[in-house]
Amino acid sequence: MKPTVVLEGLTGEAILRALLPPELLKACHLKPIAPRSTLVSVARTHLVKNHAPTAVMFDTDTLNPTIISERIQTTRYLMADAAGDTPFDIIYSIPHIEAIFFEDTTALQRIFPQFDNFFLLRFAKTQPKEQLQVLFEKGGGPKDLNAFLDQLTSEDIEKLRASYPIQHVMAFITNNTTITA
């Protein structure tokens, strides 16, 4: 079975589809959960039913290290309880996956002409989803995530692939599948 990445919502899926190399996208399943579903419950059910390597990918929704650590430990415990010998992993973004776009703002500065007028580093670090939304609304560039992702260059994508969550997803898929070209 192909490894599966169970993740929160369509935003994370769109970002992974834009950033993962094509051979890794073909080698895995991305499974965004529906609103009001419990991420870990969906991942555990998938793991038990399919005996396929399963990664849980989530936003921590906080910068508090104690809360982050507790959530990771709880998720790891619940997944291990269901996994048996099936590989699994926990992949997280602090506080949201959109934070990867603010690790190096070169692409944002190129894509959004009004970037300097509407970028606040502290806001980007603590509320990256909201900072990206401000750029969509007032930055003079793309108006939504998909249009933004379409404007990323291959160089931008390579830089973004080096971020922790994307690097971790790529390693999980690579380590749990035989990739064919």
C-alpha positions as CSV (number, residue, x, y, z in Angstrom):
1,M,0.0,0.0,0.0
2,K,1.1,3.5,-0.7
3,P,2.0,5.7,2.3
4,T,-0.8,8.1,3.3
5,V,-0.5,11.6,4.7
6,V,-3.7,12.5,6.7
7,L,-3.9,16.2,7.1
8,E,-6.2,19.0,8.2
9,G,-8.2,20.5,5.3
10,L,-7.6,21.5,1.7
11,T,-5.0,24.2,2.4
12,G,-2.4,21.8,3.5
13,E,-3.2,19.5,0.6
14,A,-2.9,22.3,-1.9
15,I,0.5,23.3,-0.5
16,L,1.8,19.7,-0.5
17,R,0.6,19.2,-4.1
18,A,2.4,22.4,-5.2
19,L,5.7,21.6,-3.3
20,L,6.2,17.8,-3.4
21,P,8.1,16.4,-6.4
22,P,5.9,14.6,-8.9
23,E,7.4,11.2,-8.2
24,L,6.5,11.6,-4.5
25,L,3.0,12.7,-5.2
26,K,2.5,9.6,-7.3
27,A,3.9,7.4,-4.6
28,C,1.5,8.5,-1.8
29,H,-2.1,9.4,-1.0
30,L,-2.9,12.7,0.5
31,K,-6.0,12.5,2.6
32,P,-7.4,15.8,3.8
33,I,-10.0,15.4,6.5
34,A,-13.5,16.9,6.4
35,P,-14.4,19.7,8.8
36,R,-15.5,18.4,12.2
37,S,-13.6,15.1,11.7
38,T,-11.0,14.2,14.3
39,L,-7.6,14.1,12.6
40,V,-6.1,11.3,14.8
41,S,-9.3,9.2,14.6
42,V,-9.3,9.3,10.8
43,A,-5.6,8.5,10.7
44,R,-6.0,5.6,13.2
45,T,-8.9,4.2,11.3
46,H,-7.0,4.4,8.0
47,L,-4.0,2.7,9.6
48,V,-6.0,-0.2,11.0
49,K,-8.2,-0.7,7.9
50,N,-5.4,-0.5,5.3
51,H,-2.2,-1.4,7.2
52,A,-0.5,1.3,5.1
53,P,2.2,3.6,6.4
54,T,0.4,6.7,7.7
55,A,1.6,10.2,8.7
56,V,-0.5,12.6,10.6
57,M,0.2,16.2,9.6
58,F,-1.3,19.0,11.6
59,D,-0.9,22.7,12.6
60,T,-0.1,23.2,16.3
61,D,-2.2,26.3,16.4
62,T,0.0,27.7,19.1
63,L,3.6,28.8,19.8
64,N,3.4,27.4,23.4
65,P,6.1,24.6,23.6
66,T,4.3,22.8,26.4
67,I,1.1,22.6,24.5
68,I,2.9,21.6,21.3
69,S,4.8,18.8,23.2
70,E,1.7,17.5,24.8
71,R,-0.2,17.4,21.5
72,I,2.7,15.6,19.7
73,Q,3.1,13.1,22.6
74,T,-0.6,12.3,22.7
75,T,-0.9,11.9,18.9
76,R,2.2,9.7,18.9
77,Y,0.7,7.5,21.7
78,L,-2.7,7.2,20.0
79,M,-1.1,6.3,16.7
80,A,1.3,3.8,18.2
81,D,-1.6,2.1,20.0
82,A,-3.2,1.4,16.6
83,A,-0.2,0.9,14.4
84,G,1.3,-2.4,15.5
85,D,4.1,-3.0,13.1
86,T,2.8,-0.5,10.5
87,P,5.0,2.6,10.1
88,F,3.6,5.9,11.1
89,D,4.8,9.4,11.7
90,I,3.8,12.7,13.2
91,I,4.5,15.9,11.2
92,Y,3.6,19.3,12.6
93,S,3.8,23.0,11.6
94,I,4.3,25.7,14.2
95,P,1.8,27.4,14.4
96,H,0.5,26.8,10.8
97,I,1.8,25.3,7.6
98,E,1.7,28.8,6.0
99,A,4.6,29.7,8.3
100,I,6.9,28.1,5.7
101,F,6.3,31.0,3.3
102,F,7.8,33.5,5.9
103,E,11.0,31.6,6.5
104,D,12.5,33.3,3.4
105,T,10.4,36.2,2.1
106,T,12.1,36.6,-1.3
107,A,9.3,34.9,-3.2
108,L,6.6,37.0,-1.3
109,Q,8.5,40.2,-2.1
110,R,8.5,39.3,-5.8
111,I,4.9,38.1,-6.0
112,F,3.3,40.9,-3.9
113,P,4.3,44.4,-5.1
114,Q,3.0,45.9,-1.8
115,F,4.7,43.4,0.4
116,D,6.8,46.0,2.4
117,N,3.6,48.0,3.2
118,F,1.7,45.1,4.6
119,F,4.2,42.7,6.1
120,L,4.7,42.6,9.8
121,L,7.3,40.0,11.0
122,R,5.7,39.5,14.4
123,F,2.3,38.9,12.8
124,A,3.9,36.5,10.2
125,K,5.5,34.5,13.0
126,T,2.5,34.3,15.3
127,Q,-0.4,34.2,12.8
128,P,1.0,33.2,9.4
129,K,-2.4,32.3,7.9
130,E,-3.7,35.8,8.7
131,Q,-0.6,37.5,7.4
132,L,-0.9,35.6,4.1
133,Q,-4.5,36.6,3.9
134,V,-3.6,40.3,4.4
135,L,-1.2,39.9,1.4
136,F,-3.9,38.3,-0.7
137,E,-6.2,41.3,0.1
138,K,-3.8,44.2,0.0
139,G,-0.5,43.0,-1.4
140,G,-1.2,43.8,-5.0
141,G,-0.6,40.2,-6.1
142,P,-2.6,37.0,-6.2
143,K,-5.9,37.0,-4.4
144,D,-5.9,33.4,-3.1
145,L,-3.6,30.5,-2.2
146,N,-3.9,28.6,-5.5
147,A,-3.0,31.7,-7.5
148,F,-0.1,32.3,-5.2
149,L,1.2,28.8,-5.5
150,D,0.9,29.0,-9.3
151,Q,3.4,31.9,-9.2
152,L,6.1,30.1,-7.3
153,T,9.2,29.5,-9.4
154,S,11.2,26.2,-9.3
155,E,13.8,28.0,-7.2
156,D,11.1,29.1,-4.7
157,I,9.8,25.6,-4.5
158,E,13.3,24.2,-3.8
159,K,13.7,26.6,-0.9
160,L,10.3,25.7,0.5
161,R,11.0,22.0,0.3
162,A,13.8,22.6,2.8
163,S,11.4,23.7,5.5
164,Y,10.8,21.2,8.3
165,P,7.3,20.0,7.5
166,I,7.8,19.6,3.8
167,Q,11.2,17.9,4.3
168,H,9.6,15.6,6.9
169,V,6.7,14.6,4.5
170,M,9.2,13.9,1.7
171,A,11.3,11.7,4.0
172,F,8.3,9.8,5.2
173,I,7.1,9.0,1.7
174,T,10.6,8.1,0.5
175,N,11.2,5.8,3.5
176,N,7.9,4.0,3.1
177,T,7.7,3.3,-0.6
178,T,9.5,2.1,-3.7
179,I,9.4,5.1,-6.1
180,T,9.1,4.4,-9.8
181,A,9.7,7.1,-12.3
